[in-house]
Amino acid sequence: TSLVARSIDGLTSDSVRKGVCEGLMHYLDTDTILFHEDEPHQLVRLQDERWQPLLDWTSSHFKTPITIYKSLFNTSQSPETRSVLLAHIQTLTPLRLAAFERAVLSSKSFLVALGLLEGKLSVDDASRAAEVEVASQIERWGEVEDTHDVDYHDIRRQLGSVSIVLAPPADQQL
């Protein structure tokens, strides 16, 4: 119900929608899945397994290059990429924009949220992509009870609520 309320109360005004879309674009330049490391090997393997297919799909599907970062400095996507992705999210219905917003904020990733929104990622795949750093740390150091396990379920709960909104009845388009 919170996504429906957000869409009705907060995303029907053009000026509010514009502000939300611009705010979400900030997540693109600092997107978790764009920061790739060369070590430890567990992290590199998970980046390749969980992020690279999504990056390849995004670039191909939207016909725009996605820049990967190896540093915390000079992190921004090209004006072309920003323009293409902004134009896409500006066309979303209020309900789909509310769902996208929640997915971005929950996953800390514009691109993971986009993959979920467009049906490229399942809830589990989106959750696994959002948890790469944590999964790497768990592989290396072990799980911290009442922290990692809670986070594991929370991201799936948040992204699951998004997927319910994104799955319209067969006879109705959102």
C-alpha positions as CSV (number, residue, x, y, z in Angstrom):
1,T,0.0,0.0,0.0
2,S,2.9,2.4,0.6
3,L,3.9,2.2,-3.1
4,V,0.4,3.0,-4.2
5,A,0.1,5.9,-1.7
6,R,3.5,7.2,-2.9
7,S,2.4,7.1,-6.5
8,I,-1.0,8.8,-5.8
9,D,0.1,11.4,-3.2
10,G,3.6,12.1,-4.4
11,L,4.2,11.3,-8.1
12,T,1.3,12.8,-10.0
13,S,2.6,16.4,-10.0
14,D,5.0,17.1,-12.9
15,S,7.3,19.1,-10.7
16,V,7.6,16.4,-8.1
17,R,8.1,13.7,-10.7
18,K,10.9,15.8,-12.3
19,G,12.6,16.2,-8.9
20,V,12.3,12.5,-8.1
21,C,13.7,11.5,-11.6
22,E,16.6,14.0,-11.2
23,G,17.3,12.6,-7.7
24,L,17.3,9.1,-8.9
25,M,19.8,10.0,-11.6
26,H,22.3,10.8,-8.9
27,Y,22.3,7.1,-8.0
28,L,23.4,6.3,-11.5
29,D,26.8,8.0,-11.1
30,T,27.4,6.3,-7.8
31,D,25.8,3.0,-8.6
32,T,27.2,0.2,-6.5
33,I,27.6,-2.1,-9.5
34,L,29.8,0.3,-11.4
35,F,32.6,0.2,-8.8
36,H,34.7,-2.8,-9.6
37,E,37.7,-4.0,-7.6
38,D,40.6,-6.2,-8.6
39,E,40.7,-8.1,-5.3
40,P,39.9,-10.1,-3.2
41,H,39.2,-12.9,-5.7
42,Q,35.8,-13.7,-4.1
43,L,34.6,-10.2,-4.8
44,V,35.9,-10.2,-8.4
45,R,34.2,-13.5,-9.1
46,L,30.9,-12.2,-7.7
47,Q,31.2,-8.9,-9.7
48,D,31.7,-11.0,-12.9
49,E,28.8,-13.4,-12.1
50,R,26.2,-11.0,-10.8
51,W,27.0,-7.6,-12.2
52,Q,28.5,-8.1,-15.7
53,P,25.5,-9.7,-17.3
54,L,23.3,-6.8,-16.1
55,L,25.8,-4.2,-17.3
56,D,26.0,-5.9,-20.7
57,W,22.2,-6.1,-20.9
58,T,21.7,-2.4,-20.0
59,S,24.2,-1.2,-22.6
60,S,22.7,-3.4,-25.3
61,H,19.0,-2.8,-24.3
62,F,19.3,1.0,-24.1
63,K,21.9,1.2,-26.8
64,T,24.2,3.4,-24.7
65,P,27.6,2.7,-23.1
66,I,27.9,2.1,-19.3
67,T,31.2,3.2,-17.7
68,I,32.8,1.0,-15.1
69,Y,34.8,2.7,-12.4
70,K,38.1,1.6,-10.8
71,S,38.4,4.6,-8.6
72,L,36.2,6.8,-6.5
73,F,37.2,9.9,-8.5
74,N,35.6,11.1,-11.7
75,T,32.6,8.9,-11.4
76,S,30.0,10.0,-13.9
77,Q,28.3,8.4,-16.9
78,S,28.4,10.1,-20.2
79,P,25.8,12.8,-21.0
80,E,24.4,10.5,-23.7
81,T,23.9,7.6,-21.2
82,R,22.4,10.0,-18.6
83,S,20.0,11.4,-21.2
84,V,18.8,8.0,-22.5
85,L,18.2,6.6,-19.0
86,L,16.5,9.8,-17.7
87,A,14.2,9.9,-20.7
88,H,13.3,6.3,-19.9
89,I,12.4,6.8,-16.3
90,Q,10.5,10.0,-17.1
91,T,8.0,7.9,-19.1
92,L,7.1,5.6,-16.2
93,T,3.6,5.7,-14.8
94,P,3.4,7.1,-11.2
95,L,3.1,3.6,-9.8
96,R,6.0,2.2,-11.8
97,L,8.1,5.3,-10.8
98,A,7.3,4.7,-7.1
99,A,8.3,1.0,-7.5
100,F,11.5,2.0,-9.3
101,E,12.3,4.6,-6.6
102,R,11.9,2.0,-3.9
103,A,14.0,-0.5,-5.8
104,V,16.8,2.1,-6.3
105,L,16.8,3.1,-2.6
106,S,16.6,-0.5,-1.4
107,S,19.3,-1.9,-3.6
108,K,21.5,1.3,-3.7
109,S,21.6,0.7,-7.4
110,F,19.9,2.5,-10.3
111,L,20.9,-0.4,-12.7
112,V,19.7,-3.2,-10.4
113,A,16.4,-1.4,-10.1
114,L,16.2,-0.9,-13.8
115,G,16.9,-4.6,-14.4
116,L,14.1,-5.5,-12.0
117,L,11.7,-2.9,-13.5
118,E,12.3,-4.2,-17.1
119,G,12.0,-7.9,-16.2
120,K,15.7,-8.7,-16.8
121,L,16.2,-9.6,-13.1
122,S,14.0,-11.7,-10.8
123,V,13.7,-10.5,-7.2
124,D,16.3,-13.1,-6.2
125,D,18.7,-12.1,-8.9
126,A,18.3,-8.4,-8.1
127,S,18.8,-9.1,-4.4
128,R,22.0,-11.1,-5.2
129,A,23.3,-8.3,-7.4
130,A,22.7,-5.8,-4.6
131,E,24.5,-8.0,-2.1
132,V,27.8,-8.7,-3.9
133,E,30.1,-6.9,-1.4
134,V,28.3,-8.5,1.6
135,A,28.4,-12.0,-0.1
136,S,32.1,-11.6,-0.7
137,Q,32.7,-10.7,3.0
138,I,30.6,-13.6,4.2
139,E,32.6,-16.0,2.0
140,R,35.8,-14.6,3.4
141,W,35.0,-14.0,7.0
142,G,31.7,-15.7,7.8
143,E,28.2,-14.6,8.5
144,V,27.3,-12.2,11.3
145,E,24.1,-13.5,12.9
146,D,21.3,-10.9,13.3
147,T,22.9,-8.7,10.7
148,H,23.7,-10.4,7.5
149,D,20.7,-12.8,7.8
150,V,18.3,-9.9,8.5
151,D,19.7,-7.9,5.6
152,Y,19.3,-10.9,3.3
153,H,15.6,-11.1,4.0
154,D,15.0,-7.3,4.1
155,I,16.3,-6.7,0.6
156,R,14.1,-9.5,-0.7
157,R,11.1,-8.1,1.1
158,Q,11.7,-4.6,-0.3
159,L,12.3,-5.8,-3.9
160,G,9.5,-8.3,-3.6
161,S,7.1,-5.5,-2.9
162,V,8.3,-3.8,-6.0
163,S,7.9,-6.9,-8.2
164,I,4.3,-7.3,-7.1
165,V,3.5,-3.8,-8.3
166,L,5.4,-4.3,-11.5
167,A,3.4,-7.5,-12.4
168,P,0.1,-6.1,-13.7
169,P,-2.9,-8.4,-14.2
170,A,-2.8,-10.1,-17.6
171,D,-5.7,-7.9,-18.9
172,Q,-4.5,-4.6,-17.5
173,Q,-1.4,-2.4,-18.1
174,L,-0.1,-0.2,-15.3
